[in-house]
Amino acid sequence: MNFKSIENFYWVARLNSFNKAAVKLNTTQPAVSQRLNTFEQELGVKLLERTSRSLQLTEKGQIVYAYAEKYIQLNHELLKALSEKTALQATIRLGVAETIVHTWLVDFIEQVQQEYPAVTFDIVINITPMLKQAVEAGELDMAFLLESSCNFDCVEIPLCQFQHSFLIAPRFYKRFLERQLTLKDVSNSTILTYPKMTYPYMDLKNQLMQHGLKEPKTITSYSLATLIKMTEEGMGIGIIPHLSVIHELREKRLQILPSELILKPFRFSCVYIAGKDDLVKQSLSKIAQQIAQHSLRKLNNQFDGDDYR
């Protein structure tokens, strides 16, 4: 019996899947299955009952799983105690929401390269629902995504938040000179925003409904770059985190509309499953917190709302 056999069994049971365990352990499904069979033979007990749809721990399997969890945690604590900062090395599969790409991702990568030169990244940019699924399936090691309740066992660390603004192409701005954008204006306009199942849209819809107003005509996209481009082209009023478009505002390609509506901010967090490379992920999440807060302070210092109206 060795550590790899224990780790192999632990992740098969934890993820309830040979395929997901193989992805997590960077190996193949047949290798995972063979190692589990060998482990069961070494122990002389059946650990998992396999059905066509799921895996179930046997009574003995539950006992072994509890000890395997402790064994893995002790192993990580030992590695943490022995590791020096500069000795950390890993390739981290990192998922990132697009708003962070537009604001502080580069600063984060640069800081990690300074502190942990042996850590590298495979970066995936996607929407939060897909990033959550990928973390749960073991296809990503960690992700920076919109804060939301995870329906799986994970570590979730708050990072930052972004306030939304109503943005418009300058050639249409004169319609709103010397007055605020009203709820009625929004209801009667074309709004460029995130899809209808997301909370920015739901927040907007709820505020309109509370005042007896209809939902606006919308053009939706999960892509922040697409929303920015459509707003610049004058296709409607964009609901966009203004700190993600500092350059566009400075160059007068977009302008902020003063509004009586205040939408809930985007809150982002770092999510990962405890287990493999815990020390690396803990260290990276701390750097992400520091960089996110520093970068947002810097962006807010650059941003003076009156200068962009």
Residue pairs with C-beta under 8 A, 6 or more apart in sequence:
1 39
1 42
1 43
3 71
3 75
4 35
5 35
5 38
5 39
5 42
6 39
6 68
6 71
6 72
7 25
7 68
7 72
7 276
8 21
8 25
8 32
8 35
8 36
8 39
9 36
9 39
9 47
9 64
9 65
9 68
10 65
10 68
10 69
10 72
10 275
11 20
11 21
11 24
11 25
11 138
11 275
12 18
12 21
12 32
12 36
12 48
12 55
13 47
13 48
13 55
13 57
13 61
13 65
13 68
14 21
14 275
15 21
15 24
15 137
15 138
16 54
16 55
17 55
18 29
18 32
18 33
18 36
19 29
20 137
20 138
21 32
21 138
22 28
22 29
22 31
22 32
23 137
23 138
23 139
24 138
24 275
24 276
25 32
25 276
36 47
36 48
39 47
40 46
40 47
43 60
43 64
45 58
45 60
45 61
45 64
46 58
46 60
46 61
47 57
47 58
47 60
47 61
47 64
47 65
48 55
48 56
48 57
48 58
48 61
49 55
49 56
49 57
49 58
57 65
72 275
76 278
76 279
79 279
80 278
80 279
83 279
85 115
85 116
85 283
86 116
86 117
86 118
87 118
88 116
88 118
88 119
88 279
88 280
88 283
89 116
89 118
89 119
90 118
90 119
90 120
90 277
90 280
91 119
91 120
91 121
91 122
92 119
92 120
92 121
92 122
92 141
92 142
92 277
92 280
92 281
92 284
93 121
93 122
93 124
93 139
93 140
93 141
93 142
94 121
94 122
94 123
94 124
94 140
94 141
94 142
94 143
94 144
95 123
95 124
95 125
95 126
95 131
95 134
95 135
95 140
95 142
95 143
95 144
95 145
96 105
96 123
96 124
96 125
96 126
96 131
96 143
96 144
96 145
97 125
97 126
97 127
97 128
97 131
97 143
97 144
97 145
97 146
97 268
98 125
98 222
98 223
98 224
98 225
99 162
99 224
99 241
99 244
99 266
99 268
100 144
100 268
100 292
101 125
102 224
102 225
102 244
102 245
103 162
103 243
103 244
103 295
103 296
103 299
104 160
104 291
104 292
104 295
104 296
105 123
105 144
107 291
107 294
107 295
108 287
108 288
108 291
108 292
109 121
111 287
111 290
111 291
112 119
112 121
112 284
112 287
113 119
115 283
115 287
116 280
116 283
116 284
119 280
119 284
124 131
124 134
124 140
126 134
127 222
128 145
128 146
128 148
131 140
131 143
131 145
131 271
132 143
132 145
132 148
132 150
132 271
134 140
134 143
135 141
135 142
135 143
135 154
135 271
135 272
135 273
136 150
136 151
136 152
136 154
136 273
138 273
141 272
141 276
141 277
141 281
142 270
142 271
142 272
142 281
142 284
142 285
143 270
143 271
143 272
144 159
144 268
144 269
144 270
144 288
145 268
145 269
145 271
146 266
146 267
146 268
146 269
147 156
147 158
147 267
147 268
147 269
150 156
150 271
152 273
153 273
153 274
154 271
154 272
154 273
154 274
155 271
155 272
155 273
155 274
155 281
155 285
156 269
156 270
156 271
157 269
157 270
157 271
157 285
157 288
157 289
158 267
158 268
158 269
158 289
159 268
159 269
159 270
159 288
159 289
159 292
160 267
160 268
160 292
160 293
160 296
161 265
161 266
161 267
161 268
162 241
162 243
162 244
162 265
162 266
162 268
162 296
163 241
163 242
163 243
163 263
163 265
164 200
164 239
164 240
164 241
164 242
164 263
164 265
164 266
165 239
165 240
165 241
165 242
165 256
165 257
165 259
166 181
166 186
166 237
166 238
166 239
166 256
166 257
166 259
166 261
167 231
167 237
167 238
167 239
167 240
167 242
167 245
167 254
167 255
167 256
167 257
168 176
168 231
168 234
168 237
168 238
168 254
168 255
168 257
169 231
169 232
169 233
169 234
169 253
169 254
169 255
170 252
170 253
170 254
170 255
171 234
172 234
173 255
173 257
176 185
176 257
176 258
179 258
180 257
180 258
180 259
180 260
181 237
181 257
181 258
181 259
181 260
181 261
182 259
182 260
183 207
183 208
183 211
183 213
183 260
183 261
184 213
186 204
186 208
186 213
186 216
186 237
186 259
186 261
187 208
187 213
187 214
187 215
187 216
188 216
189 216
189 217
189 236
189 237
190 216
190 217
190 218
190 219
190 235
190 236
190 237
191 204
191 216
191 217
191 218
191 219
191 236
191 237
191 238
191 239
192 218
192 219
192 220
192 221
192 227
192 230
192 231
192 235
192 236
192 237
192 238
192 239
192 240
193 200
193 201
193 204
193 218
193 220
193 227
193 238
193 239
194 200
194 201
194 220
194 221
194 222
194 227
194 239
195 201
195 220
195 221
195 222
196 202
196 205
196 218
196 220
199 264
200 239
200 263
200 264
200 266
201 218
201 220
203 263
203 264
204 216
204 239
204 261
204 263
205 215
207 261
207 263
208 214
208 215
208 216
217 236
219 230
219 235
219 236
221 227
221 230
224 240
224 244
227 238
227 239
227 240
228 238
228 240
228 244
228 245
228 248
228 254
230 236
230 238
231 237
231 238
231 240
231 254
232 248
232 253
232 254
237 257
238 254
239 263
241 266
242 249
242 256
242 303
242 308
243 296
243 299
243 300
243 303
245 254
246 299
246 302
246 303
248 254
249 255
249 256
249 303
249 308
250 308
255 308
255 309
256 305
256 308
256 309
258 309
268 292
270 284
270 285
270 288
270 289
272 281
272 285
